[in-house]
Amino acid sequence: MKNLILVRHAKSSWEAPLQDVDRPLLHRGIVDAHLVSSTISNYIPKTFLLWSSIAKRAADTALIFAQNISFPIENIIYKEDLYTFDEFQLEKVIKSCNNLYETVILFGHNEAITNFVNKFGDCILPNVPTSGFVSIQFDDDQWSNIKNGRVLKTIFPKDLK
């Protein structure tokens, strides 16, 4: 079995005249990321691979989650090809994962995350919100073969407030 946990980056700022990849988190995003990450310990296995987009907002969200789940921040893998809004590119990256890993926690972007969940999950989510957590399980032994998954858990900031 393969397990995939998708986390959409926390709420980010559009105020500063920065490149999109460099946009920082808003205070609300930081609070929401702490809120969600402090409630997920029962939904993640003891061992996993943690990937993040190189975008500042995704990387900072991954750092917050890693700290709150006691994952060594130096083990976060930053992948340039996760800086995508396209579910086909996201699918390609996920399907390239080494089969030695049963679980991947991935920090990325919308529309890619919502569209991926709706394509591979067994329920339709209108939108995975910022700081949203979605756990999907696949009855496949190889990442390259994943297809029909089961959404095991969603945790969204609004559900915790």
Disulfide bonds with the S-S distance in Angstrom:
none
